[in-house]
Amino acid sequence: MQDGFVKVAARTPQVRVADVDFNLSACVAETTDVVRSGARLVVLPELCVTGYTCEDLFWQQSLVKAAERAVASFAQETASLDALVFVGCPVSVAGKLYNCAVAVAHGHVLGIVPKLSIPTYNEFYEGRHFVAGPLDVTLVDFAGQSGVPFGARQLFCCESLPDLVVAAEVCEDLWVASPPSIAHAMAGATVICNLSASNAVVGKADYRRSLVVGQSARLACAYVYCSAGWGESTQDVVFSAHDMVAENGSLLAEGRPFGERQATSEIDLEFLVGERRRLSTFATAASPEAAGYVRSSFSLEAAETPLTRWVDPHPFVPDEPQTRAQRCEDVLAIQSHGLARRLGHIHAKSAVIGVSGGLDSTLALLVMARAFDLLGLDRSGIVAVTMPGFGTTDRTHDNSLELSRALGATLREVGIVPAVRQHFADIGHDEALRDVTYENAQARERTQIIMDIANQVGGIVVGTGDLSELALGWCTYNADHMSMYGVNAGVPKTLVRHLVRHVADTTGSQPLRRVLLDVLDTPVSPELLPAEEDGSIAQRTEDLVGPYELHDFFLYQALRRGFGPRKVFRLARYALGKDYDDQTILRWLKTFYRRFFSQQFKRSCLPDGPKVGSVAVSSRGDLRMPSDASSALWLSELGGL
């Protein structure tokens, strides 16, 4: 369970209605199988010991007593299994019958959680046999044990993994206006288990899925849902065994209706606890006891949980083409509307941008065109300035020209070589010394030019730097670092590429499509060093600072999910290990942390710019970080790898 991962499973055994011995064997077999495959939390369906569809047979004392004996046998037969298991069973207390989730671990019944919402409408007649359970917990004798907690307000807490706090609700409890899982989560439950017998009707699976996934998001929890299936009576309804595991709004695993009869995945408790800590509006009770909850303890063997769940190697870029296209449209809309609002507010009819023929300035120019269209302004008010220097290649220069023409912008060219050489002479710098002064002098000269042109035309400078560059500090202070509005500040480099490709794929202009495709095929470079002898780009950013594919993954895991370096490394190996060896991942992860900490001063004075996703680094928005914070703690965590 290293790094907070715990494997959980929903399993739907085949049952026979009212055949308790058969159902006991099926429940034991399913539980044994899934625990031996690594699961540490197992959820079985509602009333699976007897079958949900027993109807008036629930009035038979023989059936109820047999069910209680079956739970005792289940506890004994699974005693050697290292897991917490929830099994559905009818339970008689003080002359009334309750529909319950029984928690079992290491041979003991830890608690009995009764169903609170008893449906008696449409096809459901539970109120004929069962009564609503109490919230408050009392102690009862059950399955050969005395003093078993009975009531809804129960938490099952793992001593060896304190973040694993489990609670249960039963079927209809999720469908009501105020599900008990809300109170469970407020009392500290990080995992909600639902034992269900939700029948199949057309369209219900989609709604059921939305309930489970939505509740996991609302409560920042994991939600394990297990529903009855094959073997239940089909006299009037059919059950589909729709099993699910969800985590904070994401569906991790699903047993399709009438399909697999199981859903298994690893949940990330560290992420869930961190998410609740981050969300200031997630209010928890001062203590579970204050909320009236009874805590029952169990323990699990400490061991690393092998991962089988999906870890997205490109967390900022949706994998599914239609979703990705919609994401691109959403991002472009945010960027262009943000810029349009700023231009409208200051009554500007023009805006200036430095175009390099690279991805970032291409995206910014595309956004400017959309913003001008939104405002009904002539695109000639966009002043695109190309500023060739020592490292500018014919390819990028030509693409700058073609792109500006294709978008209808006003094109200006201002070569920077004479001015930079004069600057070198003024400060006494040897041009042959191609150091940081050599490079940054060019970047600052370009910024001075577009700032002054903006004054000439009464407009603003639109910045081109992206989120990934800002995270790494891969920008020249008071050069490409500065503008009046940075439209790309919230866009990671891996997404920049897809945004440009999306425009290329959807534009009706062949000249624009042609130049965009060539920009996409051009290596990322600041072009501050002279080109190779054959005219190709000599300075490739990813050779110097590392692959943006890796850095964007690191950025998401470290900032959005709050993971430490070791966990980020483990996830990167798991998600991207087929493309990068361990040494490469570790090398660039160390670079990420060094640069992220040392370059905060640049992010502390960023221009305005729109947030577009779940990660942003503006000091006015998501990232409040001291510029002189030390990276020692984070780097030391990687030291032993």
C-alpha positions as CSV (number, residue, x, y, z in Angstrom):
1,M,0.0,0.0,0.0
2,Q,3.0,2.2,-0.6
3,D,2.1,5.7,-2.0
4,G,-1.4,5.4,-0.7
5,F,-2.7,2.9,-3.3
6,V,-5.2,0.3,-2.2
7,K,-6.8,-2.3,-4.5
8,V,-10.6,-2.5,-4.2
9,A,-13.1,-4.7,-5.9
10,A,-16.8,-5.1,-6.5
11,R,-17.8,-8.7,-7.2
12,T,-21.2,-10.0,-8.1
13,P,-21.5,-13.8,-7.4
14,Q,-24.0,-16.0,-9.1
15,V,-26.8,-16.7,-6.6
16,R,-29.8,-18.9,-6.2
17,V,-32.9,-17.3,-4.7
18,A,-33.2,-18.5,-1.1
19,D,-30.4,-21.1,-1.4
20,V,-28.3,-19.8,1.4
21,D,-25.7,-22.6,1.3
22,F,-25.1,-22.1,-2.4
23,N,-24.9,-18.4,-2.1
24,L,-22.4,-18.7,0.8
25,S,-20.1,-20.8,-1.3
26,A,-20.3,-18.4,-4.2
27,C,-19.6,-15.4,-1.9
28,V,-16.6,-17.1,-0.4
29,A,-15.2,-18.2,-3.8
30,E,-15.5,-14.7,-5.3
31,T,-14.0,-13.1,-2.2
32,T,-11.1,-15.6,-2.1
33,D,-10.4,-15.2,-5.8
34,V,-10.2,-11.4,-5.8
35,V,-8.3,-11.1,-2.5
36,R,-5.7,-13.5,-3.8
37,S,-5.3,-11.2,-6.8
38,G,-4.5,-8.3,-4.5
39,A,-7.7,-6.7,-3.4
40,R,-7.9,-5.4,0.2
41,L,-11.4,-4.1,0.1
42,V,-14.2,-6.2,-1.4
43,V,-17.9,-5.3,-1.9
44,L,-20.6,-7.9,-2.6
45,P,-24.2,-7.1,-3.6
46,E,-27.2,-6.2,-1.5
47,L,-28.8,-9.3,0.2
48,C,-26.4,-11.6,-1.7
49,V,-26.5,-14.2,1.1
50,T,-30.2,-14.9,0.4
51,G,-30.8,-13.3,-2.9
52,Y,-32.5,-9.9,-3.2
53,T,-35.7,-11.2,-4.8
54,C,-36.9,-13.5,-2.0
55,E,-40.0,-11.4,-1.5
56,D,-42.3,-12.9,1.2
57,L,-39.8,-15.6,1.9
58,F,-38.1,-12.9,4.0
59,W,-40.9,-13.5,6.5
60,Q,-39.7,-17.1,7.0
61,Q,-37.7,-17.3,10.2
62,S,-35.7,-20.3,8.7
63,L,-34.3,-18.1,5.9
64,V,-33.3,-15.2,8.2
65,K,-31.6,-17.6,10.7
66,A,-29.8,-19.4,7.9
67,A,-28.6,-16.1,6.6
68,E,-27.1,-15.2,10.0
69,R,-25.4,-18.6,10.2
70,A,-24.0,-18.1,6.7
71,V,-22.4,-14.8,7.7
72,A,-20.7,-16.5,10.6
73,S,-19.5,-19.2,8.2
74,F,-18.4,-16.6,5.8
75,A,-16.3,-14.9,8.5
76,Q,-14.7,-18.1,9.4
77,E,-14.0,-19.3,5.9
78,T,-12.4,-15.9,4.9
79,A,-10.5,-15.4,8.2
80,S,-7.1,-16.0,6.6
81,L,-7.8,-13.4,3.9
82,D,-6.2,-10.0,4.4
83,A,-9.2,-7.8,3.5
84,L,-12.2,-5.9,4.6
85,V,-15.4,-7.4,3.0
86,F,-18.9,-6.1,2.9
87,V,-21.6,-8.8,2.4
88,G,-25.4,-8.2,2.0
89,C,-27.7,-9.9,4.5
90,P,-31.1,-9.6,6.1
91,V,-30.7,-9.0,9.9
92,S,-33.3,-9.3,12.5
93,V,-33.0,-6.9,15.5
94,A,-35.7,-6.5,18.2
95,G,-38.4,-8.1,16.1
96,K,-37.8,-6.1,13.0
97,L,-36.0,-7.0,9.8
98,Y,-33.3,-4.8,8.3
99,N,-31.6,-4.9,4.9
100,C,-27.9,-4.6,5.9
101,A,-24.3,-4.4,4.8
102,V,-22.2,-6.5,7.1
103,A,-18.5,-5.7,7.5
104,V,-16.2,-8.7,8.0
105,A,-12.5,-8.8,8.4
106,H,-10.1,-11.5,9.6
107,G,-12.8,-13.8,10.9
108,H,-14.8,-11.1,12.8
109,V,-18.0,-9.2,12.1
110,L,-16.9,-5.6,12.6
111,G,-20.3,-3.9,12.2
112,I,-23.8,-4.0,10.6
113,V,-24.9,-1.0,8.6
114,P,-28.7,-1.0,7.9
115,K,-30.3,0.5,4.8
116,L,-31.9,3.9,5.7
117,S,-34.1,4.5,2.6
118,I,-36.6,1.7,2.0
119,P,-38.2,2.0,-1.5
120,T,-41.8,1.1,-1.9
121,Y,-42.7,2.5,-5.3
122,N,-42.9,1.2,-8.9
123,E,-41.4,-2.3,-8.9
124,F,-40.0,-2.1,-5.4
125,Y,-41.8,-3.4,-2.3
126,E,-39.1,-3.5,0.3
127,G,-41.3,-1.8,2.8
128,R,-43.4,-4.9,2.9
129,H,-40.5,-6.8,4.6
130,F,-37.9,-4.3,5.8
131,V,-37.9,-1.2,8.0
132,A,-35.5,1.7,7.8
133,G,-32.4,1.3,9.9
134,P,-31.4,3.6,12.7
135,L,-28.7,6.3,12.5
136,D,-27.4,5.8,16.0
137,V,-25.4,2.8,16.7
138,T,-26.3,0.2,19.3
139,L,-24.7,-3.2,20.1
140,V,-26.4,-6.4,19.1
141,D,-25.6,-10.1,19.1
142,F,-25.2,-11.5,15.6
143,A,-23.5,-14.4,13.9
144,G,-22.2,-15.9,17.2
145,Q,-20.7,-12.6,18.3
146,S,-21.8,-10.3,21.1
147,G,-21.6,-6.5,21.1
148,V,-21.6,-6.0,17.3
149,P,-22.2,-2.4,16.3
150,F,-25.5,-1.9,14.5
151,G,-26.5,1.4,12.9
152,A,-25.7,3.7,10.0
153,R,-23.2,6.0,11.7
154,Q,-20.2,3.7,11.5
155,L,-16.7,4.1,10.2
156,F,-14.3,1.2,9.6
157,C,-10.7,2.4,10.1
158,C,-7.5,0.7,9.0
159,E,-4.8,1.0,11.7
160,S,-2.0,0.2,9.3
161,L,-3.2,2.7,6.7
162,P,-4.9,5.6,8.5
163,D,-6.2,7.3,5.3
164,L,-8.3,4.2,4.6
165,V,-11.6,5.0,6.4
166,V,-14.5,3.1,5.0
167,A,-18.3,3.6,5.3
168,A,-21.3,1.9,3.7
169,E,-24.7,2.7,2.3
170,V,-27.2,0.4,0.7
171,C,-28.6,0.8,-2.8
172,E,-31.5,3.3,-2.6
173,D,-29.5,5.3,0.0
174,L,-27.5,6.8,-2.9
175,W,-30.6,7.7,-4.9
176,V,-32.3,9.9,-2.3
177,A,-32.0,13.7,-1.9
178,S,-29.6,13.5,1.0
179,P,-27.5,10.2,0.8
180,P,-26.0,9.0,4.1
181,S,-22.6,9.0,2.3
182,I,-22.6,12.8,2.7
183,A,-22.5,12.5,6.4
184,H,-20.0,9.5,6.2
185,A,-17.6,11.6,4.2
186,M,-18.0,14.6,6.5
187,A,-17.1,12.3,9.4
188,G,-13.9,11.3,7.6
189,A,-14.8,8.3,5.3
190,T,-12.5,8.3,2.3
191,V,-14.1,5.2,0.7
192,I,-17.9,4.6,0.4
193,C,-19.1,1.1,-0.4
194,N,-22.6,0.6,-1.8
195,L,-24.2,-2.9,-1.8
196,S,-27.0,-2.7,-4.4
197,A,-29.7,-4.6,-6.2
198,S,-30.6,-2.1,-8.9
199,N,-32.6,-3.7,-11.6
200,A,-32.0,-3.1,-15.3
201,V,-34.3,-0.8,-17.4
202,V,-33.5,1.1,-20.5
203,G,-31.4,4.1,-19.8
204,K,-30.9,3.3,-16.1
205,A,-27.2,2.2,-16.4
206,D,-26.2,5.7,-17.6
207,Y,-28.0,7.4,-14.7
208,R,-26.6,4.9,-12.2
209,R,-23.1,5.6,-13.5
210,S,-23.6,9.3,-13.3
211,L,-24.8,9.0,-9.6
212,V,-21.7,6.9,-8.6
213,V,-19.2,9.1,-10.4
214,G,-20.9,12.3,-9.3
215,Q,-21.0,11.3,-5.7
216,S,-17.3,10.4,-5.7
217,A,-16.6,13.9,-7.1
218,R,-18.9,15.7,-4.7
219,L,-17.4,13.9,-1.7
220,A,-13.8,13.7,-2.9
221,C,-13.9,10.1,-2.2
222,A,-13.6,6.6,-3.7
223,Y,-16.9,4.9,-4.3
224,V,-17.2,1.2,-4.8
225,Y,-20.6,0.1,-6.1
226,C,-21.7,-3.6,-6.5
227,S,-25.0,-4.6,-7.9
228,A,-27.0,-7.9,-8.0
229,G,-27.0,-9.9,-11.2
230,W,-27.3,-13.4,-12.6
231,G,-29.3,-15.8,-10.5
232,E,-31.9,-13.3,-9.1
233,S,-35.5,-14.0,-10.0
234,T,-36.6,-12.6,-13.4
235,Q,-40.3,-12.9,-12.5
236,D,-40.9,-9.2,-13.1
237,V,-37.4,-7.5,-13.3
238,V,-33.9,-8.4,-14.4
239,F,-30.6,-7.5,-12.7
240,S,-27.5,-6.7,-14.7
241,A,-24.6,-6.9,-12.3
242,H,-23.5,-3.3,-12.9
243,D,-20.3,-2.9,-10.8
244,M,-18.2,0.3,-10.6
245,V,-15.2,1.8,-8.9
246,A,-15.0,5.6,-9.0
247,E,-12.5,8.1,-7.6
248,N,-13.1,11.9,-7.3
249,G,-15.2,12.1,-10.4
250,S,-13.3,9.5,-12.5
251,L,-14.6,6.1,-13.4
252,L,-11.6,3.8,-12.7
253,A,-13.3,0.5,-13.5
254,E,-16.7,-0.8,-14.6
255,G,-18.2,-4.2,-15.1
256,R,-20.6,-3.6,-17.9
257,P,-24.3,-4.4,-17.3
258,F,-24.8,-8.1,-18.3
259,G,-21.0,-8.3,-18.7
260,E,-18.0,-8.9,-16.4
261,R,-19.8,-9.1,-13.0
262,Q,-16.8,-7.4,-11.4
263,A,-14.9,-4.1,-11.2
264,T,-11.4,-3.9,-9.8
265,S,-8.9,-1.1,-9.5
266,E,-6.5,0.7,-7.2
267,I,-7.7,3.8,-5.4
268,D,-5.3,6.6,-4.4
269,L,-6.0,7.5,-0.8
270,E,-3.1,10.0,-0.8
271,F,-4.7,11.9,-3.6
272,L,-8.1,11.9,-2.0
273,V,-6.8,13.2,1.4
274,G,-4.8,15.8,-0.4
275,E,-7.8,16.9,-2.4
276,R,-9.9,17.4,0.7
277,R,-7.1,19.3,2.3
278,R,-6.9,21.6,-0.8
279,L,-10.6,22.2,-1.0
280,S,-11.4,24.8,1.6
281,T,-15.1,24.3,1.1
282,F,-14.9,20.6,2.1
283,A,-16.1,20.8,5.7
284,T,-15.5,17.9,8.0
285,A,-16.7,17.2,11.5
286,A,-14.4,18.2,14.3
287,S,-14.3,14.5,15.2
288,P,-16.3,11.4,14.1
289,E,-17.4,10.9,17.7
290,A,-18.8,14.4,17.7
291,A,-20.9,13.5,14.7
292,G,-22.2,10.4,16.5
293,Y,-20.0,7.9,14.7
294,V,-18.7,4.7,16.0
295,R,-15.2,3.6,14.8
296,S,-14.3,0.0,14.3
297,S,-10.7,-0.8,13.6
298,F,-9.1,-3.4,11.4
299,S,-5.6,-3.8,10.0
300,L,-4.1,-4.8,6.7
301,E,-0.6,-6.1,5.9
302,A,1.6,-3.3,4.6
303,A,2.8,-4.0,1.1
304,E,3.2,-2.1,-2.2
305,T,0.1,-2.3,-4.4
306,P,0.9,-3.2,-8.0
307,L,-0.8,-0.8,-10.4
308,T,-3.3,-1.8,-13.1
309,R,-5.3,1.4,-13.2
310,W,-4.9,3.9,-16.1
311,V,-2.4,6.6,-15.4
312,D,-2.6,9.1,-18.3
313,P,0.8,9.7,-19.8
314,H,-0.5,13.0,-21.2
315,P,-2.8,14.3,-18.5
316,F,-3.5,17.7,-20.2
317,V,-4.5,16.1,-23.5
318,P,-7.6,13.9,-23.8
319,D,-6.9,10.6,-25.6
320,E,-10.2,10.2,-27.3
321,P,-10.3,12.3,-30.6
322,Q,-13.8,13.8,-30.1
323,T,-13.1,14.8,-26.5
324,R,-9.8,16.2,-27.5
325,A,-11.3,18.3,-30.2
326,Q,-13.9,19.7,-27.8
327,R,-11.1,20.4,-25.3
328,C,-9.3,22.4,-27.9
329,E,-12.3,24.4,-28.8
330,D,-12.9,25.1,-25.1
331,V,-9.4,26.3,-24.5
332,L,-9.3,28.5,-27.7
333,A,-12.6,30.0,-26.5
334,I,-11.2,30.9,-23.1
335,Q,-8.1,32.4,-24.6
336,S,-9.8,34.4,-27.3
337,H,-12.6,35.7,-25.0
338,G,-10.1,36.6,-22.4
339,L,-8.0,38.7,-24.8
340,A,-11.2,40.2,-26.4
341,R,-12.4,41.3,-23.0
342,R,-9.0,43.0,-22.3
343,L,-8.9,44.7,-25.7
344,G,-12.5,45.9,-25.3
345,H,-11.9,47.2,-21.8
346,I,-9.0,49.4,-22.9
347,H,-10.7,50.3,-26.3
348,A,-7.7,49.0,-28.2
349,K,-8.0,48.5,-31.9
350,S,-4.6,46.9,-32.4
351,A,-2.3,44.4,-30.7
352,V,1.3,43.4,-31.3
353,I,3.0,40.1,-31.2
354,G,6.4,38.8,-32.0
355,V,6.2,35.9,-34.4
356,S,9.0,33.3,-34.6
357,G,7.6,30.5,-36.6
358,G,7.4,28.4,-33.5
359,L,4.5,26.7,-31.8
360,D,3.8,29.3,-29.0
361,S,3.7,32.4,-31.1
362,T,1.7,30.5,-33.7
363,L,-1.0,29.6,-31.1
364,A,-1.0,33.2,-29.7
365,L,-1.5,34.6,-33.2
366,L,-4.3,32.2,-33.9
367,V,-6.0,33.3,-30.6
368,M,-5.5,37.0,-31.6
369,A,-7.3,36.4,-34.9
370,R,-10.2,34.8,-33.0
371,A,-10.3,37.7,-30.5
372,F,-10.4,40.3,-33.3
373,D,-13.2,38.4,-35.0
374,L,-15.2,38.3,-31.7
375,L,-14.9,42.1,-31.5
376,G,-15.7,42.7,-35.1
377,L,-12.2,44.3,-35.6
378,D,-10.3,44.2,-38.8
379,R,-7.4,41.7,-38.5
380,S,-5.1,44.2,-40.0
381,G,-5.0,45.6,-36.5
382,I,-2.9,42.6,-35.5
383,V,0.7,43.7,-36.0
384,A,2.8,40.6,-36.4
385,V,6.5,41.4,-36.0
386,T,9.2,39.0,-37.2
387,M,12.6,39.8,-35.8
388,P,15.4,37.7,-37.3
389,G,18.5,37.3,-35.3
390,F,21.7,35.3,-35.2
391,G,19.9,31.9,-35.0
392,T,16.9,32.5,-37.2
393,T,16.5,29.9,-39.9
394,D,15.0,30.4,-43.3
395,R,12.3,27.8,-42.4
396,T,11.0,29.6,-39.3
397,H,11.4,33.0,-40.9
398,D,9.3,31.9,-43.9
399,N,6.7,30.3,-41.7
400,S,6.3,33.6,-39.8
401,L,5.7,35.5,-43.0
402,E,3.3,32.9,-44.4
403,L,1.3,32.6,-41.1
404,S,0.9,36.3,-40.8
405,R,-0.3,36.7,-44.4
406,A,-2.7,33.7,-44.1
407,L,-4.4,35.3,-41.0
408,G,-4.6,38.8,-42.5
409,A,-2.3,40.4,-40.0
410,T,-0.1,43.4,-40.7
411,L,3.4,42.1,-41.1
412,R,6.5,44.0,-40.0
413,E,10.1,42.8,-40.1
414,V,12.8,44.3,-37.9
415,G,16.2,42.6,-37.9
416,I,17.8,42.6,-34.5
417,V,21.4,41.8,-35.4
418,P,22.7,45.4,-35.8
419,A,21.1,46.6,-32.6
420,V,22.3,43.6,-30.6
421,R,25.9,44.1,-31.9
422,Q,25.7,47.7,-30.9
423,H,24.5,46.5,-27.5
424,F,27.4,44.1,-27.2
425,A,29.8,47.0,-28.0
426,D,28.1,49.2,-25.4
427,I,28.5,46.7,-22.6
428,G,31.8,45.2,-23.8
429,H,30.6,41.7,-24.6
430,D,32.5,39.5,-27.1
431,E,30.1,38.2,-29.7
432,A,32.2,35.1,-30.0
433,L,31.2,34.2,-26.4
434,R,27.9,32.6,-26.9
435,D,26.8,32.5,-23.3
436,V,23.6,33.5,-21.5
437,T,24.3,37.2,-22.2
438,Y,24.6,36.5,-25.9
439,E,21.2,34.7,-25.8
440,N,19.3,37.0,-23.5
441,A,20.4,40.2,-25.2
442,Q,18.6,39.0,-28.3
443,A,15.4,38.1,-26.4
444,R,15.3,41.5,-24.6
445,E,16.0,43.4,-27.8
446,R,12.9,41.7,-29.4
447,T,10.8,42.6,-26.4
448,Q,11.9,46.2,-26.6
449,I,10.9,46.4,-30.2
450,I,7.4,45.0,-29.9
451,M,6.8,47.1,-26.8
452,D,7.7,50.2,-28.6
453,I,5.7,49.3,-31.7
454,A,2.7,48.7,-29.4
455,N,3.1,52.3,-28.3
456,Q,3.3,53.4,-31.9
457,V,0.0,51.7,-32.9
458,G,-1.8,52.3,-29.6
459,G,-2.1,48.6,-28.8
460,I,-0.8,46.0,-26.4
461,V,1.8,43.3,-26.6
462,V,0.3,39.8,-26.5
463,G,2.6,37.3,-24.8
464,T,3.4,33.9,-26.2
465,G,5.0,32.0,-23.3
466,D,3.2,28.8,-22.2
467,L,2.5,27.1,-18.9
468,S,5.3,24.5,-19.2
469,E,7.9,27.2,-19.9
470,L,6.7,29.2,-16.9
471,A,6.9,26.2,-14.6
472,L,10.5,25.6,-15.6
473,G,11.4,29.2,-15.8
474,W,12.4,28.7,-19.4
475,C,11.9,32.3,-20.4
476,T,14.2,35.4,-20.3
477,Y,13.3,37.7,-17.4
478,N,11.9,41.0,-18.8
479,A,12.0,39.6,-22.3
480,D,9.6,36.8,-23.6
481,H,8.7,36.6,-19.9
482,M,6.9,40.0,-20.2
483,S,3.8,41.3,-22.1
484,M,0.5,43.1,-21.5
485,Y,-1.6,39.9,-21.7
486,G,-0.2,36.4,-21.9
487,V,-2.8,34.3,-23.7
488,N,-0.8,31.0,-23.4
489,A,0.1,31.3,-19.7
490,G,-2.4,28.5,-18.8
491,V,-1.6,26.2,-21.7
492,P,1.0,23.4,-21.2
493,K,3.3,22.7,-24.1
494,T,1.8,19.2,-24.9
495,L,-1.6,20.9,-25.4
496,V,-0.2,23.8,-27.4
497,R,0.8,21.3,-30.1
498,H,-2.7,19.8,-30.2
499,L,-4.4,23.2,-30.3
500,V,-2.4,24.2,-33.3
501,R,-3.1,20.9,-35.0
502,H,-6.8,21.3,-34.2
503,V,-6.9,24.6,-36.1
504,A,-5.0,23.0,-38.9
505,D,-7.5,20.2,-39.1
506,T,-10.5,22.4,-39.0
507,T,-9.5,25.5,-41.0
508,G,-11.0,26.0,-44.4
509,S,-7.8,27.9,-45.6
510,Q,-5.3,25.6,-47.3
511,P,-2.5,28.2,-47.0
512,L,-3.1,28.4,-43.3
513,R,-3.3,24.6,-43.0
514,R,0.0,24.2,-44.9
515,V,2.0,26.6,-42.8
516,L,0.5,25.2,-39.5
517,L,1.5,21.7,-40.4
518,D,5.1,22.8,-41.1
519,V,5.2,24.7,-37.8
520,L,4.1,21.5,-36.1
521,D,7.0,19.6,-37.8
522,T,9.6,22.2,-36.7
523,P,11.7,21.4,-33.6
524,V,11.0,23.6,-30.5
525,S,13.8,26.1,-30.2
526,P,14.5,29.7,-29.0
527,E,16.8,30.1,-32.1
528,L,19.3,32.2,-30.2
529,L,22.4,30.4,-31.4
530,P,23.5,30.4,-35.1
531,A,22.1,27.6,-37.3
532,E,24.0,24.6,-38.4
533,E,26.0,24.7,-41.7
534,D,23.1,23.1,-43.6
535,G,20.7,25.9,-42.3
536,S,18.9,23.6,-39.8
537,I,18.1,24.6,-36.2
538,A,21.1,24.2,-33.9
539,Q,19.5,24.8,-30.5
540,R,16.7,22.4,-29.5
541,T,14.9,23.2,-26.3
542,E,14.1,19.6,-25.3
543,D,17.8,18.6,-25.6
544,L,18.6,21.4,-23.1
545,V,15.7,21.3,-20.6
546,G,14.2,17.9,-21.2
547,P,11.2,16.4,-23.0
548,Y,8.0,18.5,-22.4
549,E,6.1,15.2,-22.4
550,L,7.9,14.3,-19.2
551,H,7.8,17.8,-17.7
552,D,4.0,18.2,-18.3
553,F,3.5,14.9,-16.6
554,F,5.6,16.0,-13.6
555,L,3.9,19.3,-13.5
556,Y,0.4,17.7,-13.3
557,Q,1.3,15.1,-10.7
558,A,3.2,17.6,-8.5
559,L,0.9,20.6,-8.6
560,R,-2.6,19.2,-9.4
561,R,-2.4,16.0,-7.4
562,G,0.2,17.2,-4.8
563,F,2.3,14.1,-5.0
564,G,5.9,13.8,-3.7
565,P,8.9,13.2,-5.9
566,R,9.1,9.4,-5.3
567,K,5.4,8.9,-6.2
568,V,5.8,11.1,-9.3
569,F,8.8,9.0,-10.3
570,R,6.8,5.8,-9.8
571,L,3.9,7.0,-11.8
572,A,6.1,8.4,-14.6
573,R,7.8,5.0,-14.9
574,Y,4.4,3.3,-15.0
575,A,2.9,5.7,-17.6
576,L,5.9,6.6,-19.7
577,G,8.3,3.8,-19.1
578,K,7.9,2.3,-22.5
579,D,9.4,5.5,-24.0
580,Y,11.9,6.6,-21.4
581,D,14.2,4.5,-19.2
582,D,14.5,5.1,-15.4
583,Q,17.7,7.0,-15.7
584,T,16.2,9.5,-18.2
585,I,13.0,10.0,-16.1
586,L,15.0,10.5,-12.9
587,R,17.4,13.0,-14.6
588,W,14.7,15.2,-15.9
589,L,12.6,14.9,-12.8
590,K,15.5,16.3,-10.8
591,T,15.8,19.1,-13.4
592,F,12.1,19.8,-13.0
593,Y,12.3,20.3,-9.2
594,R,15.5,22.4,-9.4
595,R,14.1,24.7,-12.0
596,F,10.6,24.9,-10.5
597,F,11.9,26.1,-7.2
598,S,14.7,28.4,-8.5
599,Q,12.5,30.2,-11.1
600,Q,9.6,31.2,-8.9
601,F,10.7,34.8,-9.0
602,K,9.7,34.9,-12.7
603,R,6.2,33.6,-11.9
604,S,5.7,36.1,-9.1
605,C,5.4,39.0,-11.6
606,L,3.6,37.4,-14.5
607,P,1.4,39.5,-16.8
608,D,-2.3,38.9,-16.7
609,G,-3.4,35.8,-18.6
610,P,-6.4,33.3,-18.5
611,K,-6.4,30.1,-16.6
612,V,-7.6,27.4,-18.9
613,G,-7.2,24.1,-16.9
614,S,-6.7,22.6,-13.5
615,V,-3.1,23.7,-13.2
616,A,-1.9,27.3,-13.3
617,V,1.1,29.1,-11.9
618,S,0.0,32.7,-11.5
619,S,0.9,34.1,-8.1
620,R,-2.5,35.9,-8.1
621,G,-4.4,32.6,-8.7
622,D,-3.3,29.0,-8.0
623,L,0.3,29.2,-6.9
624,R,1.3,31.1,-3.7
625,M,4.9,30.2,-3.4
626,P,7.9,32.0,-1.9
627,S,10.6,32.8,-4.5
628,D,13.4,31.7,-2.1
629,A,11.9,28.3,-1.1
630,S,14.5,25.5,-1.0
631,S,14.2,22.4,-3.2
632,A,16.4,20.4,-0.8
633,L,13.6,18.3,0.7
634,W,12.2,17.3,-2.7
635,L,15.6,16.5,-4.2
636,S,16.7,14.5,-1.2
637,E,13.6,12.3,-1.6
638,L,14.9,11.4,-5.1
639,G,18.5,10.9,-3.8
640,G,18.1,7.2,-3.0
641,L,16.5,6.2,-6.3
